[in-house]
Amino acid sequence: MRVLTVDIGTGTQDIYLYDSRLDIENGYKLILPSPTMMANRRIRTATRSRRPILITGCQMGGGPSAWAVEAHVRAGLATFATEDAALTLNDELEKVQALGITLVSDDEAAHLPADVLRIDFRDFDFEAITRAFGIFGVSLGGLDAIAVAAFDHGAAPPGVSDRQFRFDYLDRRIRERNALSAFGYPAAEIPPAMSRLQAVAASAGNVDCPLVVMDSAPAAILGALFDPAAGRRKQKLIANIGNFHTLAFRLGDSGERPGTDIEGVFEHHTGEINLPKLEALLIALADGSLSHEAVFNDMGHGALMYASKPMKLGKDSFDVVVTGPRRSMMRVNPTQALRPYFAVPFGDMMIAGCFGLLAATADVLPALGETIRRSLGGGGRGTAPWDVD
C-alpha cells in the first residue's frame, strides 16, 4: 500500500511517500518551496522586467503570492486575473478589482497578448510532484490514496470576520466529533465553505485514487503525537507554531483515543505574539481560564474550552509539546516560564503534518486504516528498500 501525503505551508510544501512495506523512517521525503513562494518569485521576476501578468488557475494560499501581486499593481503594471484565481486575494471580488486588478473570463484570458506572463495558481500540483519523484526513478503510479493538507480560513460571508468564521468552523467540527482527524475529509465531503480545500481537490484533477484533504494545523498536531514522549502522556498541551498561525490544543484522555480528546484550543497569528504572550496563553489554556474574547480582541482567531478542570503543569520533564517551523520561539532561555519538548515524530519534525495526514487517512478511508495504523504503531514489516519495486 502506498499513500502520497503533501503538507502545504507558507514557506515549504512537505512531501512524504508512505509505503506499507517499509518502516516509516525509510519512506521518501521532499521539502520544497511552497506553491505560494513559487508564485511570489515568478511574479517578482515579472515586476523587475516590467512585464504584465495574468493569474489563472484556482484559489491558493495567499501571503507571499498575494503580496507579490499587490506590489506588481503598485508598480503600475497591468495585472489580469480569472475569477477563481482572484479568490486568492479576497473572497469578495469587488475588493480585488479595487486593488487595480482586471478580472477576465477564460475566453478573454486566452486572447490577451503573448507578452502577458501566464502564472498558474494552485496549491497542489500532482504532475510536478510526479515528475520530481520520477527524476529519481520513483513512480507514483498505482497509489492507494493521496492526502493533502492546507490552512483554510473558509469563505466568510460579506461582513463576517474571517477569524471568527474559521473559529466557528473549528468549534462545530470538535463538537461533531472530538478528534483531530475530524478535520480530514474525503474530497466529495469537503464543506462548501472551505473554499481553499475545495480548490485543492479541484487542482488534483482526475487522480485515479481516493483523495483526502485536511486542515494543516490539526494535521501537524496529530503528527507530533507520534513522538513517543508526546504520545504517551495522557494529558498534554501541544502547540504548532507556524509561519502565519499558532494553533495550540489541550488534549486529554476521555475521548475515543487516549491522549487525544480535545479539552481546549486557541489560535493566534504568529506575527502578533512573542514568547511571554505565547506562554501566558498556554498557561491559561492549561488552567481553563482562557477566553475567546481575550484572543480574538488581540487580533487572534479565538479560544474554546471544553473542560473546566485545570490541567496541572510542572509534574513531569516538560510542560508543552512544540512543533512547527517557528518552534524556535520557545527555545529555552533563563526567563522562560514553561519547559518545552520539541517533538520529532519518527525522527523528523518537518513532516509531522504528513504523519498527521496519514493518521487521518486511516480514519477517513477505513479500508486502509488497519495497515496504516500498524505502520504508525511501529509494526511495519521492515522490508529493505532495495527489495521493494
KOLNU-826457 format. One record per residue (C-alpha): x, y, z. Coordinates in steps of 0.001 Angstrom, whole numbers, padded with zeros to 6 digits, always signed. Example, Ala and Ser with C-alpha at 12.3 -4.5 7.8 and 13.67 -1.06 7.14 Angstrom:
2
+012300-004500+007800+013670-001060+007140
***
This chain:
389
+000000+000000+000000+001277+003476-000894-000101+006891+000107+001286+010240-001070+000998+012906+001648+001590+016614+000979+001519+019282+003706+001290+022726+002107+002609+025539+004265+003617+029145+003729+007350+028538+003463+007535+024938+002284+005486+022057+000967+006491+018902+002805+006007+015627+000954+006161+012064+002243+005520+008881+000281+004238+006168+002604+004897+002556+001622+003439-000062+003973+006238-002499+003075+008812-000228+004687+009444+001063+008163+008124+004632+008383+011643+006075+008590+012502+004630+005151+009736+006495+003317+010868+009016+000693+010625+012705+001639+010847+016042-000159+010952+019504+001460+010312+022001-001328+009330+025671-001697+005626+026197-001067+003371+026968-004030+002735+030490-002736+006506+031104-002533+006968+029772-006055+004267+032140-007338+005822+035014-005393+009180+034515-007124+007661+034335-010602+005619+037496-010038+008565+039433-008601+010645+038448-011633+007874+039800-013887+007777+043021-011859+011512+043553-012262+011244+043022-016017+008179+045340-016213+006059+042600-017760+002237+042395-017445+000840+039262-015782-002254+037075-015969-003173+034958-012960-005079+031798-013833-005899+028535-012088-007756+028456-008778-007654+029766-005240-004427+029009-003390-002657+030050-000229-002149+033803-000039+000534+035641+001848+003644+035750-000396+001694+035260-003641-000817+037989-002756+001872+040403-001591+003723+039981-004885+000550+040657-006912-000175+043806-004905+003410+045026-005394+003091+044385-009126-000014+046570-009290+001636+049312-007206+004491+049316-009714+001959+050457-012331+001998+047184-014267-001041+045588-015888-002419+042713-013830-005201+040406-015018-006835+037530-013154-009544+034972-013720-012218+034949-011024-011256+031608-009486-007608+032622-009129-008562+036087-007838-010203+034478-004795-006656+034006-003501-006530+037749-002888-010000+038192-001418-013269+036266-001274-015049+039494-002281-014089+040090-005903-015050+043766-005889-012208+044270-003389-009836+042543-005807-010892+044936-008544-010432+047861-006154-006752+046920-005934-006413+047672-009654-006640+044112-010948-008665+043451-014093-010893+040376-013873-011223+038432-017112-013119+035377-018304-011292+032283-019527-012066+033319-023098-010758+036843-022541-007650+035437-020881-006948+033261-023929-006927+036339-026158-004584+038525-024126-001312+039480-025878+001508+036950-025908+003785+039197-023834+001451+038834-020825+003092+036311-018477+000708+033497-017506+001015+032431-013874-000990+029410-012772-002242+029490-009180-002718+026143-007445-001715+024636-004120-001390+021045-005267+000425+020125-008471+000381+016350-008712+002056+016359-012125+005020+018379-010835+005429+016117-007796+005220+013073-010069+007984+014499-012254+010149+015266-009224+009919+011694-007946+010342+010375-011476+013730+012051-011830+014912+009701-009086+013263+006642-010585+010271+006569-008232+006882+006100-009890+003689+007499-008382+001526+005164-010400-000827+002867-008545-001219+004945-005380-003859+003800-002908-004611+007360-001766-003390+010945-001843-003700+013171+001237-003137+016940+001140-003177+019476+003981-003638+023249+003690-004747+026011+006061-008249+027245+005209-009909+030329+006697-013097+029405+004868-015159+031718+002682-016785+034021+005215-019990+035817+004110-019607+039568+003451-019361+041470+006709-018324+038402+008761-014828+038281+010236-012581+035659+008615-011110+034988+012048-014484+034422+013678-015730+032358+010744-012778+029974+010971-013108+029604+014713-016818+028885+014467-015895+026156+011989-013314+024669+014380-015917+024664+017160-018512+022888+015006-016106+020176+013950-014923+019499+017503-018491+019307+018793-019497+016984+015951-016580+014636+016580-013962+015293+019207-010881+014078+017350-008080+015749+015425-008777+013521+012432-012245+015131+012200-010523+017909+010239-009822+015474+007400-012338+014772+004616-012740+012636+001518-012760+015010-001447-016506+014536-002003-017327+015576+001581-015416+018864+001924-017710+021503+003470-018762+024028+000782-017445+026956+002856-013928+025504+002944-013043+027107-000363-009290+026519-000265-009681+022811+000454-012252+022677-002352-009673+024278-004646-007035+021734-003576-009391+018936-004587-010146+020643-007900-006458+021154-008679-005800+017443-008157-007602+016777-011414-008560+013251-012338-006280+011321-009999-007083+007621-010099-007180+007055-006328-009095+008445-003332-008168+011992-002266-008218+013160+001363-007825+016807+002377-007218+018222+005847-006567+021479+007642-002801+021736+008065-002638+022875+011720-004532+019885+013211-002535+017636+010867+000734+018885+012377-000584+018459+015925-001812+014927+015167+001501+014024+013569+003523+015344+016508+001718+012878+018781+003700+010066+017151+006765+011249+019033+006888+008649+021852+007387+011208+024632+004489+013314+023379+002192+010391+022701+002420+008524+025961+001310+011385+028218-002436+011142+028826-002962+014900+029212-000853+017473+027409-000531+020904+025863+000710+020826+022281+001405+023846+020079+002076+024132+016365+003958+027394+015813+003548+028030+012104+004838+030831+009921+001470+032610+009944-000640+030895+012608-000055+029341+016004-002579+026681+016997-002476+025011+020403-004591+022203+021813-005079+020900+025306-005590+017162+024945-006946+014681+027471-007823+011012+027686-011624+010821+027826-012223+010594+024080-012100+007808+021540-008312+007515+021831-006257+008096+024994-004413+011409+024999-006263+012865+022007-009553+014172+023426-009736+017921+022717-010271+019788+026009-009403+023262+024720-007883+025131+021788-006676+028565+020771-005388+030007+017514-003437+033223+017088-001378+034923+014402+002278+034096+014968+003323+037619+013993+001189+039056+016810+002757+037062+019648+006097+036713+021403+007334+034181+023942+005795+035818+027057+002425+036189+025339+002503+032625+023997+003365+031237+027410+000562+033239+029050-001899+031833+026520-000692+028274+027104-000890+028632+030900-004450+029969+030604-005306+027077+028267-003987+024653+030882-005866+026138+033834-009088+026618+031868-009227+030405+032219-008568+031276+028571-011422+033146+026886-012327+033587+023262-012526+037356+023674-009005+037595+025081-007535+036022+021951-009920+037479+019359-009564+041043+020686-005791+040653+020417-006111+040026+016640-006093+036251+017046-008716+033787+015885-010036+032859+019309-010177+030232+022030-012516+027465+023119-012606+025475+026345-014392+022126+026550-013170+021105+030028-013241+023216+033180-010947+021145+035387-007436+022668+035433-004553+020743+033946-001533+020619+036255+001753+021818+034805+005212+021103+036138+004522+017483+037038+006903+015940+034512+010004+016730+032481+008173+019140+030167+005066+021349+030153+004233+021722+026467+004925+019762+023279+006031+022046+020454+006201+021608+016690+006131+023830+013595+008599+025890+011526+008656+028749+014070+009154+026490+017068+012409+028295+017923+010194+030932+019572+010073+028552+022534+013783+027775+022699+014917+027552+026300+016120+030740+027980+016527+031841+031634+013267+033827+031729+011090+031065+030256+008027+030036+032270+007261+026726+030529+009517+023792+029707+009062+022872+026028+009543+019489+024427+010297+019675+020702+008532+016731+019086+010344+014702+016427+007874+012051+015201+009787+009223+013539+012875+011434+013762+011609+014323+011590+009740+017424+012786+009388+018890+009300+006964+016213+008125+004855+015987+011269+001918+017197+009157+002435+014325+006731+002257+011802+009575-000915+013517+010784-002355+013281+007284-001521+009593+007208-003246+009013+010541-006325+010954+009400-006418+008947+006169-006636+005780+008266-009851+007166+009789-011297+008733+006642-010646+005685+004430-011397+002676+006679-010216+000159+004079-006673+001496+004550-006923+002005+008292-005572-001240+009725-002439-001260+007580-001618+002407+008207-002167+002150+011961+000073-000884+012129+002856+001073+010424+002395+004154+012597+002415+001939+015663+005822+000554+014784+004531-002659+013316+005997-002255+009846+007446-005301+008092+010805-003649+007716+011456-004860+004153+014756-003466+002908+014206-000589+000436+016276-002324-002232+013867-005280-002157+010849-003080-002998+009957-002366-006626
***
